[in-house]
Amino acid sequence: MTTPDLRLVPALPEHLDFWMALRDEPVSRKLVPMEPSTRESLLKRMQEATSDLSDPKAKSFRWMVELDGRLVGTVAAKDLSRFHGRIEIGYMLSSAYHGRGIGTRAVGMVLERLFEWSFLHRVWLTTAADNLASQALARKLGFTLEGVMPEHFFVDGQRKDQQVWGLLRSTWEAARRDVRPVP
Ligand SMILES: CC(C)(COP(=O)(O)OP(=O)(O)OC[C@H]1O[C@@H](n2cnc3c(N)ncnc32)[C@H](O)[C@@H]1OP(=O)(O)O)[C@@H](O)C(=O)NCCC(=O)NCCS
């Protein structure tokens, strides 16, 4: 048996239709606090993001997730502050691929890349209080629940609490050390 090949590829305008369809899936609409967006505004966001972590001016990054050559999701990182050493991440997979460990692996791959920046101190994310899969993913990767913003957003016709989760470099590195085999 072979392990499915999971890859991060740079997000390009040709991925726009896939991204739009992903945002439109019922699970995404129910659980992710997205404002209505036009095709043009999403294209602009995609073009403003890069996957080149060596670009000193970039603040916004996006990758598409491919499983055995098929697009299955996207992971993004935004609002990079080099001064404060922090960045916010977000992620979304097509529901046909949920619950197979793909989200955890893909976000873990992005964290590996981000923490290669020596200035990066903290990665954070927000998630809806009822998004149990997202919370489980965050917890598995070492994030800690830091707080809750009550009724912070309006999604799927309801006001929902939004949780803030954070991952410090020290926690990430300690977790990496723990999984490395002892020589
Ligand atoms: C959140 C998301 C990326 C998780 O990806 P995934 O590949 O389905 O998650 P994984 O298979 O890696 O599972 C991660 C953990 O979540 C748990 N989990 C998955 N679905 C769950 C659910 N519906 N309820 C509770 N836990 C769940 C898994 O059991 C696993 O924990 P475990 O290994 O301890 O059992 C995916 O569900 C998704 O894209 N959802 C819609 C968009 C979204 O919510 N994005 C996040 C916005 S903050």
The ligand as a Gaussian input file, in Angstrom:
#p B3LYP/6-31G(d) Opt

LIG

0 1
 C      -11.333000      21.848000       9.566000
 C      -10.811000      20.907000       8.499000
 C       -9.731000      21.587000       7.669000
 C      -10.201000      19.672000       9.206000
 O       -9.578000      18.870000       8.230000
 P       -9.765000      17.292000       8.219000
 O       -8.815000      16.723000       7.236000
 O      -11.202000      16.983000       8.082000
 O       -9.296000      16.938000       9.710000
 P       -8.438000      15.702000      10.139000
 O       -8.932000      14.467000       9.468000
 O       -6.985000      16.057000       9.984000
 O       -8.825000      15.580000      11.668000
 C       -8.273000      16.376000      12.671000
 C       -8.930000      15.973000      13.966000
 O      -10.282000      16.445000      13.941000
 C      -11.144000      15.423000      14.349000
 N      -12.402000      15.655000      13.660000
 C      -12.615000      15.638000      12.341000
 N      -13.893000      15.940000      12.070000
 C      -14.483000      16.141000      13.271000
 C      -15.798000      16.503000      13.666000
 N      -16.763000      16.725000      12.759000
 N      -16.052000      16.621000      14.994000
 C      -15.093000      16.413000      15.903000
 N      -13.811000      16.104000      15.592000
 C      -13.529000      15.955000      14.285000
 C      -10.471000      14.175000      13.897000
 O      -10.962000      13.063000      14.629000
 C       -9.020000      14.475000      14.175000
 O       -8.680000      14.227000      15.515000
 P       -8.085000      12.791000      15.966000
 O       -6.976000      12.472000      15.039000
 O       -7.677000      13.059000      17.367000
 O       -9.186000      11.820000      15.831000
 C      -11.953000      20.418000       7.563000
 O      -12.888000      19.728000       8.327000
 C      -12.608000      21.562000       6.818000
 O      -12.092000      22.027000       5.822000
 N      -13.798000      22.006000       7.273000
 C      -14.578000      23.045000       6.570000
 C      -13.859000      24.380000       6.530000
 C      -13.407000      24.801000       7.894000
 O      -14.110000      24.603000       8.876000
 N      -12.231000      25.407000       7.939000
 C      -11.664000      25.904000       9.174000
 C      -12.126000      27.279000       9.427000
 S      -11.487000      27.865000      10.985000

